[in-house]
């Protein structure tokens, strides 16, 4: 009988150990998600938005051009002493809208920078554009 009880205790101990590990993994995953939110290192400091006129109606929906002045930390690969801006094209359709394209430029030289933003940063820019559609000139 003692052997059965030892096995049951061992199984219970193993079950608790697995539950603890799962909880630790969940906490780690939650912390990683929060860290990723804080990991967005792009800050929009100023912006301009303009409705792109399409008198011949070649494009479906409405298009908006944004110029977003951004700041990044000095240790970021995007950092430039001359400053940065993002030129973004946002499309608004009946079923919704979205970022069509974006380009990065050095602010004082207008030199194109061949870099891609992180997915979180792209989503942040898309959300910013969506929120500021009303600021565009009609």
TORDOMI-31805 format. One record per residue: residue number from 1; residue in three letters; x, y, z of N, C-alpha, C, O in turn. Coordinates in pm, whole numbers, plus 50000, padded with zeros to 5 digits. Example, Ala and Ser with C-alpha at 12.3 -4.5 7.8 and 13.67 -1.06 7.14 Angstrom:
BEGIN
{num = 1 residuo = Ala nX = 51319 nY = 49431 nZ = 50780 caX = 51230 caY = 49550 caZ = 50780 cX = 51320 cY = 49670 cZ = 50780 oX = 51424 oY = 49668 oZ = 50846} .
{num = 2 residuo = Ser nX = 51285 nY = 49775 nZ = 50708 caX = 51367 caY = 49894 caZ = 50714 cX = 51290 cY = 50003 cZ = 50787 oX = 51341 oY = 50114 oZ = 50804} .
This chain:
BEGIN
{num = 1 residuo = Unk nX = 50080 nY = 49881 nZ = 50000 caX = 50000 caY = 50000 caZ = 50000 cX = 50086 cY = 50127 cZ = 50000 oX = 50047 oY = 50228 oZ = 49941} .
{num = 2 residuo = Unk nX = 50199 nY = 50122 nZ = 50064 caX = 50285 caY = 50239 caZ = 50072 cX = 50335 cY = 50278 cZ = 49935 oX = 50352 oY = 50397 oZ = 49908} .
{num = 3 residuo = Unk nX = 50357 nY = 50183 nZ = 49847 caX = 50405 caY = 50214 caZ = 49713 cX = 50301 cY = 50292 cZ = 49634 oX = 50337 oY = 50384 oZ = 49560} .
{num = 4 residuo = Unk nX = 50172 nY = 50258 nZ = 49647 caX = 50065 caY = 50327 caZ = 49577 cX = 50054 cY = 50471 cZ = 49626 oX = 50035 oY = 50563 oZ = 49547} .
{num = 5 residuo = Unk nX = 50065 nY = 50488 nZ = 49758 caX = 50057 caY = 50624 caZ = 49812 cX = 50176 cY = 50709 cZ = 49765 oX = 50160 oY = 50827 oZ = 49735} .
{num = 6 residuo = Unk nX = 50293 nY = 50649 nZ = 49759 caX = 50410 caY = 50722 caZ = 49711 cX = 50393 cY = 50765 cZ = 49565 oX = 50430 oY = 50876 oZ = 49526} .
{num = 7 residuo = Unk nX = 50335 nY = 50676 nZ = 49485 caX = 50310 caY = 50707 caZ = 49345 cX = 50208 cY = 50820 cZ = 49334 oX = 50224 oY = 50911 oZ = 49254} .
{num = 8 residuo = Unk nX = 50101 nY = 50813 nZ = 49417 caX = 49999 caY = 50917 caZ = 49413 cX = 50057 cY = 51052 cZ = 49455 oX = 50026 oY = 51155 oZ = 49395} .
{num = 9 residuo = Unk nX = 50142 nY = 51052 nZ = 49559 caX = 50207 caY = 51175 caZ = 49604 cX = 50298 cY = 51230 cZ = 49494 oX = 50302 oY = 51351 oZ = 49471} .
{num = 10 residuo = Unk nX = 50368 nY = 51142 nZ = 49429 caX = 50458 caY = 51183 caZ = 49321 cX = 50380 cY = 51242 cZ = 49205 oX = 50421 oY = 51342 oZ = 49147} .
{num = 11 residuo = Unk nX = 50267 nY = 51180 nZ = 49170 caX = 50183 caY = 51230 caZ = 49061 cX = 50125 cY = 51365 cZ = 49097 oX = 50118 oY = 51455 oZ = 49013} .
{num = 12 residuo = Unk nX = 50082 nY = 51381 nZ = 49222 caX = 50027 caY = 51508 caZ = 49268 cX = 50135 cY = 51616 cZ = 49264 oX = 50110 oY = 51729 oZ = 49221} .
{num = 13 residuo = Unk nX = 50254 nY = 51581 nZ = 49308 caX = 50367 caY = 51674 caZ = 49307 cX = 50402 cY = 51714 cZ = 49164 oX = 50430 oY = 51831 oZ = 49137} .
{num = 14 residuo = Unk nX = 50401 nY = 51617 nZ = 49073 caX = 50430 caY = 51644 caZ = 48933 cX = 50323 cY = 51735 cZ = 48872 oX = 50355 oY = 51827 oZ = 48796} .
{num = 15 residuo = Unk nX = 50198 nY = 51710 nZ = 48904 caX = 50087 caY = 51791 caZ = 48854 cX = 50101 cY = 51936 cZ = 48901 oX = 50080 oY = 52029 oZ = 48824} .
{num = 16 residuo = Unk nX = 50135 nY = 51954 nZ = 49029 caX = 50153 caY = 52090 caZ = 49082 cX = 50271 cY = 52158 cZ = 49014 oX = 50265 oY = 52278 oZ = 48986} .
{num = 17 residuo = Unk nX = 50376 nY = 52083 nZ = 48989 caX = 50494 caY = 52138 caZ = 48924 cX = 50461 cY = 52186 cZ = 48783 oX = 50508 oY = 52292 oZ = 48740} .
{num = 18 residuo = Unk nX = 50381 nY = 52107 nZ = 48710 caX = 50340 caY = 52145 caZ = 48575 cX = 50255 cY = 52271 cZ = 48579 oX = 50272 oY = 52361 oZ = 48497} .
{num = 19 residuo = Unk nX = 50160 nY = 52278 nZ = 48675 caX = 50075 caY = 52396 caZ = 48688 cX = 50159 cY = 52520 cZ = 48718 oX = 50134 oY = 52627 oZ = 48661} .
{num = 20 residuo = Unk nX = 50256 nY = 52508 nZ = 48804 caX = 50342 caY = 52621 caZ = 48838 cX = 50420 cY = 52667 cZ = 48715 oX = 50431 oY = 52787 oZ = 48690} .
{num = 21 residuo = Unk nX = 50473 nY = 52572 nZ = 48639 caX = 50547 caY = 52609 caZ = 48517 cX = 50456 cY = 52680 cZ = 48417 oX = 50497 oY = 52777 oZ = 48354} .
{num = 22 residuo = Unk nX = 50332 nY = 52629 nZ = 48402 caX = 50239 caY = 52693 caZ = 48309 cX = 50209 cY = 52836 cZ = 48353 oX = 50205 oY = 52928 oZ = 48271} .
{num = 23 residuo = Unk nX = 50188 nY = 52856 nZ = 48483 caX = 50162 caY = 52990 caZ = 48534 cX = 50281 cY = 53082 cZ = 48511 oX = 50265 oY = 53199 oZ = 48474} .
{num = 24 residuo = Unk nX = 50402 nY = 53028 nZ = 48532 caX = 50522 caY = 53108 caZ = 48508 cX = 50532 cY = 53146 cZ = 48360 oX = 50570 oY = 53259 oZ = 48327} .
{num = 25 residuo = Unk nX = 50498 nY = 53052 nZ = 48270 caX = 50502 caY = 53081 caZ = 48127 cX = 50400 cY = 53189 cZ = 48091 oX = 50429 oY = 53280 oZ = 48013} .
{num = 26 residuo = Unk nX = 50279 nY = 53178 nZ = 48149 caX = 50177 caY = 53279 caZ = 48121 cX = 50223 cY = 53417 cZ = 48168 oX = 50205 oY = 53516 oZ = 48097} .
{num = 27 residuo = Unk nX = 50282 nY = 53423 nZ = 48286 caX = 50332 caY = 53551 caZ = 48337 cX = 50442 cY = 53606 cZ = 48248 oX = 50445 oY = 53726 oZ = 48220} .
{num = 28 residuo = Unk nX = 50533 nY = 53519 nZ = 48204 caX = 50641 caY = 53561 caZ = 48116 cX = 50585 cY = 53614 cZ = 47983 oX = 50631 oY = 53717 oZ = 47933} .
{num = 29 residuo = Unk nX = 50487 nY = 53544 nZ = 47927 caX = 50426 caY = 53588 caZ = 47801 cX = 50357 cY = 53723 cZ = 47819 oX = 50369 oY = 53810 oZ = 47732} .
{num = 30 residuo = Unk nX = 50286 nY = 53742 nZ = 47930 caX = 50221 caY = 53870 caZ = 47957 cX = 50324 cY = 53981 cZ = 47970 oX = 50306 oY = 54090 oZ = 47916} .
{num = 31 residuo = Unk nX = 50434 nY = 53953 nZ = 48042 caX = 50539 caY = 54052 caZ = 48059 cX = 50603 cY = 54087 cZ = 47925 oX = 50635 oY = 54203 oZ = 47899} .
{num = 32 residuo = Unk nX = 50622 nY = 53986 nZ = 47838 caX = 50680 caY = 54010 caZ = 47707 cX = 50588 cY = 54099 cZ = 47623 oX = 50637 oY = 54187 oZ = 47552} .
{num = 33 residuo = Unk nX = 50456 nY = 54077 nZ = 47630 caX = 50362 caY = 54159 caZ = 47556 cX = 50368 cY = 54303 cZ = 47605 oX = 50369 oY = 54396 oZ = 47525} .
{num = 34 residuo = Unk nX = 50373 nY = 54321 nZ = 47737 caX = 50381 caY = 54456 caZ = 47793 cX = 50512 cY = 54522 cZ = 47753 oX = 50516 oY = 54642 oZ = 47725} .
{num = 35 residuo = Unk nX = 50620 nY = 54444 nZ = 47752 caX = 50749 caY = 54497 caZ = 47713 cX = 50745 cY = 54542 cZ = 47568 oX = 50800 oY = 54646 oZ = 47534} .
{num = 36 residuo = Unk nX = 50679 nY = 54463 nZ = 47481 caX = 50668 caY = 54501 caZ = 47341 cX = 50592 cY = 54631 cZ = 47325 oX = 50625 oY = 54712 oZ = 47239} .
{num = 37 residuo = Unk nX = 50489 nY = 54653 nZ = 47408 caX = 50417 caY = 54780 caZ = 47402 cX = 50511 cY = 54894 cZ = 47435 oX = 50509 oY = 54999 oZ = 47370} .
{num = 38 residuo = Unk nX = 50594 nY = 54874 nZ = 47538 caX = 50688 caY = 54976 caZ = 47579 cX = 50806 cY = 54984 cZ = 47484 oX = 50881 oY = 55081 oZ = 47485} .
{num = 39 residuo = Unk nX = 50822 nY = 54880 nZ = 47400 caX = 50934 caY = 54868 caZ = 47309 cX = 50920 cY = 54959 cZ = 47188 oX = 51017 oY = 54980 oZ = 47115} .
{num = 40 residuo = Unk nX = 50801 nY = 55013 nZ = 47165 caX = 50782 caY = 55103 caZ = 47053 cX = 50863 cY = 55228 cZ = 47083 oX = 50833 oY = 55303 oZ = 47177} .
{num = 41 residuo = Unk nX = 50965 nY = 55248 nZ = 47004 caX = 51060 caY = 55354 caZ = 47036 cX = 51047 cY = 55472 cZ = 46941 oX = 51138 oY = 55553 oZ = 46929} .
{num = 42 residuo = Unk nX = 50933 nY = 55481 nZ = 46875 caX = 50908 caY = 55587 caZ = 46780 cX = 50805 cY = 55682 cZ = 46841 oX = 50697 oY = 55639 oZ = 46882} .
{num = 43 residuo = Unk nX = 50838 nY = 55811 nZ = 46848 caX = 50748 caY = 55909 caZ = 46905 cX = 50715 cY = 56014 cZ = 46799 oX = 50804 oY = 56077 oZ = 46743} .
{num = 44 residuo = Unk nX = 50586 nY = 56031 nZ = 46772 caX = 50543 caY = 56133 caZ = 46677 cX = 50536 cY = 56266 cZ = 46751 oX = 50464 oY = 56279 oZ = 46850} .
{num = 45 residuo = Unk nX = 50612 nY = 56364 nZ = 46702 caX = 50619 caY = 56494 caZ = 46771 cX = 50534 cY = 56600 cZ = 46703 oX = 50477 oY = 56686 oZ = 46770} .
{num = 46 residuo = Unk nX = 50524 nY = 56595 nZ = 46571 caX = 50443 caY = 56689 caZ = 46493 cX = 50392 cY = 56617 cZ = 46370 oX = 50447 oY = 56515 oZ = 46329} .
{num = 47 residuo = Unk nX = 50286 nY = 56672 nZ = 46310 caX = 50238 caY = 56611 caZ = 46186 cX = 50165 cY = 56711 cZ = 46100 oX = 50115 oY = 56814 oZ = 46147} .
{num = 48 residuo = Unk nX = 50160 nY = 56679 nZ = 45972 caX = 50080 caY = 56751 caZ = 45874 cX = 50003 cY = 56645 cZ = 45797 oX = 50054 oY = 56535 oZ = 45775} .
{num = 49 residuo = Unk nX = 49880 nY = 56678 nZ = 45758 caX = 49802 caY = 56584 caZ = 45677 cX = 49732 cY = 56663 cZ = 45567 oX = 49685 oY = 56775 oZ = 45588} .
{num = 50 residuo = Unk nX = 49725 nY = 56600 nZ = 45451 caX = 49663 caY = 56665 caZ = 45337 cX = 49583 cY = 56562 cZ = 45259 oX = 49629 oY = 56451 oZ = 45234} .
{num = 51 residuo = Unk nX = 49462 nY = 56601 nZ = 45221 caX = 49380 caY = 56515 caZ = 45136 cX = 49438 cY = 56521 cZ = 44995 oX = 49458 oY = 56629 oZ = 44941} .
{num = 52 residuo = Unk nX = 49464 nY = 56405 nZ = 44935 caX = 49518 caY = 56401 caZ = 44799 cX = 49401 cY = 56409 cZ = 44702 oX = 49313 oY = 56323 oZ = 44701} .
{num = 53 residuo = Unk nX = 49402 nY = 56513 nZ = 44621 caX = 49294 caY = 56532 caZ = 44523 cX = 49310 cY = 56433 cZ = 44408 oX = 49421 oY = 56408 oZ = 44362} .
{num = 54 residuo = Unk nX = 49200 nY = 56377 nZ = 44363 caX = 49198 caY = 56284 caZ = 44251 cX = 49083 cY = 56323 cZ = 44159 oX = 48979 oY = 56258 oZ = 44159} .
{num = 55 residuo = Unk nX = 49101 nY = 56430 nZ = 44079 caX = 48991 caY = 56481 caZ = 43998 cX = 48940 cY = 56382 cZ = 43893 oX = 48826 oY = 56392 oZ = 43849} .
{num = 56 residuo = Unk nX = 49024 nY = 56288 nZ = 43851 caX = 48982 caY = 56192 caZ = 43749 cX = 48931 cY = 56062 cZ = 43810 oX = 48894 oY = 55969 oZ = 43738} .
{num = 57 residuo = Unk nX = 48928 nY = 56056 nZ = 43943 caX = 48878 caY = 55939 caZ = 44016 cX = 48945 cY = 55809 cZ = 43974 oX = 48880 oY = 55707 oZ = 43952} .
{num = 58 residuo = Unk nX = 49075 nY = 55816 nZ = 43963 caX = 49154 caY = 55698 caZ = 43928 cX = 49166 cY = 55606 cZ = 44049 oX = 49166 oY = 55484 oZ = 44035} .
{num = 59 residuo = Unk nX = 49176 nY = 55665 nZ = 44166 caX = 49192 caY = 55588 caZ = 44289 cX = 49057 cY = 55563 cZ = 44355 oX = 48970 oY = 55650 oZ = 44356} .
{num = 60 residuo = Unk nX = 49039 nY = 55444 nZ = 44409 caX = 48917 caY = 55414 caZ = 44485 cX = 48930 cY = 55475 cZ = 44624 oX = 49037 oY = 55470 oZ = 44685} .
{num = 61 residuo = Unk nX = 48822 nY = 55533 nZ = 44674 caX = 48823 caY = 55591 caZ = 44808 cX = 48899 cY = 55722 cZ = 44813 oX = 48926 oY = 55784 oZ = 44710} .
{num = 62 residuo = Unk nX = 48933 nY = 55763 nZ = 44933 caX = 49007 caY = 55887 caZ = 44955 cX = 49147 cY = 55852 cZ = 45002 oX = 49168 oY = 55754 oZ = 45073} .
{num = 63 residuo = Unk nX = 49242 nY = 55935 nZ = 44960 caX = 49382 caY = 55915 caZ = 45001 cX = 49429 cY = 56039 cZ = 45075 oX = 49392 oY = 56152 oZ = 45043} .
{num = 64 residuo = Unk nX = 49511 nY = 56014 nZ = 45176 caX = 49566 caY = 56121 caZ = 45257 cX = 49716 cY = 56103 cZ = 45268 oX = 49766 oY = 55992 oZ = 45283} .
{num = 65 residuo = Unk nX = 49788 nY = 56214 nZ = 45260 caX = 49933 caY = 56210 caZ = 45277 cX = 49967 cY = 56274 cZ = 45411 oX = 49925 oY = 56386 oZ = 45442} .
{num = 66 residuo = Unk nX = 50043 nY = 56201 nZ = 45490 caX = 50087 caY = 56247 caZ = 45621 cX = 50237 cY = 56270 cZ = 45619 oX = 50313 oY = 56194 oZ = 45559} .
{num = 67 residuo = Unk nX = 50278 nY = 56375 nZ = 45686 caX = 50419 caY = 56396 caZ = 45714 cX = 50429 cY = 56396 cZ = 45866 oX = 50380 oY = 56488 oZ = 45932} .
{num = 68 residuo = Unk nX = 50492 nY = 56294 nZ = 45920 caX = 50501 caY = 56276 caZ = 46065 cX = 50645 cY = 56298 cZ = 46111 oX = 50733 oY = 56219 oZ = 46077} .
{num = 69 residuo = Unk nX = 50669 nY = 56403 nZ = 46186 caX = 50801 caY = 56422 caZ = 46247 cX = 50811 cY = 56324 cZ = 46363 oX = 50722 oY = 56317 oZ = 46448} .
{num = 70 residuo = Unk nX = 50919 nY = 56249 nZ = 46366 caX = 50935 caY = 56146 caZ = 46469 cX = 51069 cY = 56159 cZ = 46538 oX = 51166 oY = 56212 oZ = 46484} .
{num = 71 residuo = Unk nX = 51071 nY = 56110 nZ = 46660 caX = 51194 caY = 56101 caZ = 46737 cX = 51219 cY = 55956 cZ = 46772 oX = 51126 oY = 55881 oZ = 46801} .
{num = 72 residuo = Unk nX = 51346 nY = 55917 nZ = 46770 caX = 51386 caY = 55783 caZ = 46813 cX = 51507 cY = 55800 cZ = 46906 oX = 51579 oY = 55899 oZ = 46896} .
{num = 73 residuo = Unk nX = 51528 nY = 55705 nZ = 46996 caX = 51643 caY = 55715 caZ = 47086 cX = 51776 cY = 55711 cZ = 47008 oX = 51783 oY = 55657 oZ = 46897} .
{num = 74 residuo = Unk nX = 51879 nY = 55766 nZ = 47067 caX = 52010 caY = 55771 caZ = 47003 cX = 52066 cY = 55633 cZ = 46972 oX = 52141 oY = 55617 oZ = 46876} .
{num = 75 residuo = Unk nX = 52030 nY = 55532 nZ = 47051 caX = 52084 caY = 55398 caZ = 47029 cX = 52006 cY = 55318 cZ = 46924 oX = 52040 oY = 55203 oZ = 46896} .
{num = 76 residuo = Unk nX = 51902 nY = 55378 nZ = 46866 caX = 51822 caY = 55313 caZ = 46762 cX = 51893 cY = 55326 cZ = 46627 oX = 51953 oY = 55429 oZ = 46599} .
{num = 77 residuo = Unk nX = 51885 nY = 55220 nZ = 46544 caX = 51951 caY = 55225 caZ = 46414 cX = 51894 cY = 55333 cZ = 46323 oX = 51960 oY = 55375 oZ = 46228} .
{num = 78 residuo = Unk nX = 51772 nY = 55379 nZ = 46350 caX = 51710 caY = 55484 caZ = 46270 cX = 51757 cY = 55624 cZ = 46308 oX = 51735 oY = 55719 oZ = 46234} .
{num = 79 residuo = Unk nX = 51822 nY = 55636 nZ = 46421 caX = 51858 caY = 55767 caZ = 46473 cX = 51943 cY = 55847 cZ = 46374 oX = 52034 oY = 55794 oZ = 46310} .
{num = 80 residuo = Unk nX = 51911 nY = 55974 nZ = 46363 caX = 51990 caY = 56067 caZ = 46282 cX = 51994 cY = 56200 cZ = 46356 oX = 51892 oY = 56248 oZ = 46405} .
{num = 81 residuo = Unk nX = 52112 nY = 56260 nZ = 46362 caX = 52125 caY = 56391 caZ = 46426 cX = 52042 cY = 56496 cZ = 46352 oX = 52003 oY = 56598 oZ = 46410} .
{num = 82 residuo = Unk nX = 52016 nY = 56471 nZ = 46225 caX = 51940 caY = 56565 caZ = 46142 cX = 51789 cY = 56551 cZ = 46160 oX = 51713 oY = 56627 oZ = 46100} .
{num = 83 residuo = Unk nX = 51746 nY = 56457 nZ = 46241 caX = 51604 caY = 56435 caZ = 46263 cX = 51543 cY = 56344 cZ = 46157 oX = 51605 oY = 56317 oZ = 46055} .
{num = 84 residuo = Unk nX = 51421 nY = 56298 nZ = 46182 caX = 51353 caY = 56206 caZ = 46092 cX = 51209 cY = 56246 cZ = 46071 oX = 51147 oY = 56311 oZ = 46156} .
{num = 85 residuo = Unk nX = 51157 nY = 56208 nZ = 45956 caX = 51012 caY = 56216 caZ = 45936 cX = 50967 cY = 56097 cZ = 45853 oX = 51044 oY = 56038 oZ = 45777} .
{num = 86 residuo = Unk nX = 50840 nY = 56065 nZ = 45870 caX = 50778 caY = 55957 caZ = 45796 cX = 50677 cY = 56019 cZ = 45701 oX = 50594 oY = 56099 oZ = 45742} .
{num = 87 residuo = Unk nX = 50684 nY = 55981 nZ = 45576 caX = 50583 caY = 56021 caZ = 45478 cX = 50495 cY = 55898 cZ = 45461 oX = 50541 oY = 55793 oZ = 45418} .
{num = 88 residuo = Unk nX = 50367 nY = 55912 nZ = 45494 caX = 50275 caY = 55799 caZ = 45492 cX = 50155 cY = 55831 cZ = 45403 oX = 50106 oY = 55944 oZ = 45402} .
{num = 89 residuo = Unk nX = 50110 nY = 55731 nZ = 45329 caX = 49988 caY = 55743 caZ = 45248 cX = 49884 cY = 55653 cZ = 45312 oX = 49906 oY = 55533 oZ = 45331} .
{num = 90 residuo = Unk nX = 49772 nY = 55711 nZ = 45346 caX = 49662 caY = 55639 caZ = 45410 cX = 49541 cY = 55640 cZ = 45317 oX = 49507 oY = 55745 oZ = 45262} .
{num = 91 residuo = Unk nX = 49477 nY = 55526 nZ = 45300 caX = 49360 caY = 55514 caZ = 45214 cX = 49236 cY = 55491 cZ = 45299 oX = 49235 oY = 55406 oZ = 45388} .
{num = 92 residuo = Unk nX = 49131 nY = 55569 nZ = 45269 caX = 49005 caY = 55551 caZ = 45339 cX = 48902 cY = 55501 cZ = 45238 oX = 48870 oY = 55569 oZ = 45140} .
{num = 93 residuo = Unk nX = 48850 nY = 55381 nZ = 45263 caX = 48748 caY = 55321 caZ = 45178 cX = 48621 cY = 55305 cZ = 45260 oX = 48622 oY = 55324 oZ = 45381} .
{num = 94 residuo = Unk nX = 48510 nY = 55271 nZ = 45193 caX = 48384 caY = 55253 caZ = 45264 cX = 48394 cY = 55146 cZ = 45373 oX = 48340 oY = 55165 oZ = 45482} .
{num = 95 residuo = Unk nX = 48460 nY = 55036 nZ = 45346 caX = 48470 caY = 54926 caZ = 45441 cX = 48578 cY = 54945 cZ = 45545 oX = 48600 oY = 54856 oZ = 45627} .
{num = 96 residuo = Unk nX = 48645 nY = 55056 nZ = 45544 caX = 48754 caY = 55079 caZ = 45639 cX = 48868 cY = 55151 cZ = 45569 oX = 48849 oY = 55211 oZ = 45464} .
{num = 97 residuo = Unk nX = 48983 nY = 55145 nZ = 45626 caX = 49098 caY = 55212 caZ = 45568 cX = 49226 cY = 55147 cZ = 45614 oX = 49224 oY = 55053 oZ = 45694} .
{num = 98 residuo = Unk nX = 49336 nY = 55198 nZ = 45564 caX = 49463 caY = 55142 caZ = 45606 cX = 49579 cY = 55217 cZ = 45545 oX = 49564 oY = 55298 oZ = 45454} .
{num = 99 residuo = Unk nX = 49694 nY = 55187 nZ = 45598 caX = 49819 caY = 55245 caZ = 45552 cX = 49857 cY = 55179 cZ = 45420 oX = 49869 oY = 55057 oZ = 45412} .
{num = 100 residuo = Unk nX = 49875 nY = 55261 nZ = 45316 caX = 49911 caY = 55209 caZ = 45185 cX = 50062 cY = 55192 cZ = 45177 oX = 50112 oY = 55089 oZ = 45132} .
{num = 101 residuo = Unk nX = 50134 nY = 55294 nZ = 45221 caX = 50281 caY = 55287 caZ = 45220 cX = 50337 cY = 55394 cZ = 45312 oX = 50269 oY = 55489 oZ = 45350} .
{num = 102 residuo = Unk nX = 50462 nY = 55375 nZ = 45346 caX = 50532 caY = 55476 caZ = 45425 cX = 50678 cY = 55477 cZ = 45381 oX = 50730 oY = 55376 oZ = 45335} .
{num = 103 residuo = Unk nX = 50742 nY = 55591 nZ = 45396 caX = 50885 caY = 55606 caZ = 45368 cX = 50946 cY = 55690 cZ = 45479 oX = 50881 oY = 55778 oZ = 45534} .
{num = 104 residuo = Unk nX = 51070 nY = 55661 nZ = 45510 caX = 51144 caY = 55735 caZ = 45612 cX = 51242 cY = 55831 cZ = 45545 oX = 51307 oY = 55796 oZ = 45446} .
{num = 105 residuo = Unk nX = 51252 nY = 55952 nZ = 45600 caX = 51341 caY = 56052 caZ = 45545 cX = 51417 cY = 56122 cZ = 45657 oX = 51368 oY = 56135 oZ = 45769} .
{num = 106 residuo = Unk nX = 51538 nY = 56165 nZ = 45624 caX = 51613 caY = 56250 caZ = 45715 cX = 51555 cY = 56390 cZ = 45703 oX = 51536 oY = 56441 oZ = 45592} .
{num = 107 residuo = Unk nX = 51526 nY = 56453 nZ = 45815 caX = 51450 caY = 56577 caZ = 45815 cX = 51523 cY = 56693 cZ = 45746 oX = 51466 oY = 56756 oZ = 45657} .
{num = 108 residuo = Unk nX = 51644 nY = 56722 nZ = 45784 caX = 51710 caY = 56842 caZ = 45732 cX = 51761 cY = 56827 cZ = 45589 oX = 51782 oY = 56927 oZ = 45521} .
{num = 109 residuo = Unk nX = 51781 nY = 56704 nZ = 45542 caX = 51834 caY = 56683 caZ = 45406 cX = 51729 cY = 56626 cZ = 45309 oX = 51752 oY = 56624 oZ = 45188} .
{num = 110 residuo = Unk nX = 51616 nY = 56581 nZ = 45362 caX = 51513 caY = 56513 caZ = 45282 cX = 51567 cY = 56388 cZ = 45212 oX = 51514 oY = 56346 oZ = 45110} .
{num = 111 residuo = Unk nX = 51672 nY = 56332 nZ = 45267 caX = 51732 caY = 56210 caZ = 45211 cX = 51648 cY = 56088 cZ = 45250 oX = 51616 oY = 56069 oZ = 45367} .
{num = 112 residuo = Unk nX = 51613 nY = 56006 nZ = 45150 caX = 51536 caY = 55883 caZ = 45174 cX = 51621 cY = 55784 cZ = 45253 oX = 51739 oY = 55766 oZ = 45223} .
{num = 113 residuo = Unk nX = 51562 nY = 55721 nZ = 45352 caX = 51631 caY = 55619 caZ = 45433 cX = 51565 cY = 55484 cZ = 45407 oX = 51444 oY = 55469 oZ = 45426} .
{num = 114 residuo = Unk nX = 51643 nY = 55389 nZ = 45365 caX = 51591 caY = 55257 caZ = 45328 cX = 51585 cY = 55167 cZ = 45451 oX = 51666 oY = 55076 oZ = 45467} .
{num = 115 residuo = Unk nX = 51488 nY = 55193 nZ = 45538 caX = 51466 caY = 55114 caZ = 45659 cX = 51320 cY = 55073 cZ = 45666 oX = 51233 oY = 55143 oZ = 45615} .
{num = 116 residuo = Unk nX = 51294 nY = 54962 nZ = 45730 caX = 51157 caY = 54920 caZ = 45759 cX = 51131 cY = 54941 cZ = 45907 oX = 51219 oY = 54920 oZ = 45990} .
{num = 117 residuo = Unk nX = 51011 nY = 54982 nZ = 45939 caX = 50971 caY = 54996 caZ = 46078 cX = 50927 cY = 54862 cZ = 46133 oX = 50894 oY = 54770 oZ = 46057} .
{num = 118 residuo = Unk nX = 50926 nY = 54850 nZ = 46264 caX = 50875 caY = 54729 caZ = 46329 cX = 50723 cY = 54724 cZ = 46310 oX = 50660 oY = 54828 oZ = 46290} .
{num = 119 residuo = Unk nX = 50667 nY = 54605 nZ = 46315 caX = 50522 caY = 54588 caZ = 46297 cX = 50441 cY = 54674 cZ = 46393 oX = 50341 oY = 54734 oZ = 46354} .
{num = 120 residuo = Unk nX = 50485 nY = 54680 nZ = 46518 caX = 50414 caY = 54762 caZ = 46618 cX = 50418 cY = 54910 cZ = 46581 oX = 50320 oY = 54982 oZ = 46600} .
{num = 121 residuo = Unk nX = 50531 nY = 54954 nZ = 46528 caX = 50544 caY = 55094 caZ = 46489 cX = 50454 cY = 55125 cZ = 46368 oX = 50394 oY = 55232 oZ = 46361} .
{num = 122 residuo = Unk nX = 50446 nY = 55031 nZ = 46274 caX = 50359 caY = 55050 caZ = 46158 cX = 50213 cY = 55058 cZ = 46203 oX = 50137 oY = 55143 oZ = 46156} .
{num = 123 residuo = Unk nX = 50174 nY = 54968 nZ = 46294 caX = 50036 caY = 54971 caZ = 46346 cX = 50009 cY = 55102 cZ = 46420 oX = 49899 oY = 55157 oZ = 46410} .
{num = 124 residuo = Unk nX = 50108 nY = 55152 nZ = 46492 caX = 50092 caY = 55277 caZ = 46565 cX = 50072 cY = 55392 cZ = 46466 oX = 49985 oY = 55477 oZ = 46487} .
{num = 125 residuo = Unk nX = 50149 nY = 55396 nZ = 46359 caX = 50135 caY = 55501 caZ = 46258 cX = 50000 cY = 55490 cZ = 46189 oX = 49934 oY = 55591 oZ = 46165} .
{num = 126 residuo = Unk nX = 49958 nY = 55368 nZ = 46156 caX = 49828 caY = 55349 caZ = 46093 cX = 49715 cY = 55399 cZ = 46184 oX = 49623 oY = 55466 oZ = 46137} .
{num = 127 residuo = Unk nX = 49723 nY = 55366 nZ = 46312 caX = 49621 caY = 55412 caZ = 46407 cX = 49623 cY = 55565 cZ = 46419 oX = 49517 oY = 55628 oZ = 46426} .
{num = 128 residuo = Unk nX = 49741 nY = 55623 nZ = 46421 caX = 49754 caY = 55769 caZ = 46429 cX = 49688 cY = 55834 cZ = 46308 oX = 49612 oY = 55930 oZ = 46322} .
{num = 129 residuo = Unk nX = 49717 nY = 55782 nZ = 46190 caX = 49658 caY = 55837 caZ = 46067 cX = 49506 cY = 55826 cZ = 46071 oX = 49436 oY = 55921 oZ = 46036} .
{num = 130 residuo = Unk nX = 49455 nY = 55713 nZ = 46112 caX = 49310 caY = 55691 caZ = 46120 cX = 49247 cY = 55793 cZ = 46215 oX = 49141 oY = 55849 oZ = 46186} .
{num = 131 residuo = Unk nX = 49311 nY = 55817 nZ = 46328 caX = 49258 caY = 55909 caZ = 46429 cX = 49259 cY = 56055 cZ = 46383 oX = 49180 oY = 56136 oZ = 46432} .
{num = 132 residuo = Unk nX = 49347 nY = 56088 nZ = 46289 caX = 49363 caY = 56228 caZ = 46249 cX = 49313 cY = 56257 cZ = 46108 oX = 49354 oY = 56355 oZ = 46046} .
{num = 133 residuo = Unk nX = 49225 nY = 56172 nZ = 46056 caX = 49167 caY = 56197 caZ = 45924 cX = 49091 cY = 56330 cZ = 45920 oX = 49092 oY = 56401 oZ = 45819} .
{num = 134 residuo = Unk nX = 49026 nY = 56362 nZ = 46028 caX = 48946 caY = 56485 caZ = 46036 cX = 49030 cY = 56612 cZ = 46029 oX = 48976 oY = 56720 oZ = 46006} .
{num = 135 residuo = Unk nX = 49162 nY = 56599 nZ = 46048 caX = 49249 caY = 56716 caZ = 46042 cX = 49290 cY = 56753 cZ = 45901 oX = 49355 oY = 56856 oZ = 45880} .
{num = 136 residuo = Unk nX = 49253 nY = 56670 nZ = 45803 caX = 49294 caY = 56694 caZ = 45664 cX = 49210 cY = 56806 cZ = 45602 oX = 49094 oY = 56827 oZ = 45637} .
{num = 137 residuo = Unk nX = 49274 nY = 56875 nZ = 45511 caX = 49203 caY = 56980 caZ = 45436 cX = 49108 cY = 56912 cZ = 45340 oX = 49144 oY = 56814 oZ = 45275} .
{num = 138 residuo = Unk nX = 48989 nY = 56963 nZ = 45330 caX = 48890 caY = 56902 caZ = 45237 cX = 48913 cY = 56946 cZ = 45097 oX = 48840 oY = 56905 oZ = 45007} .
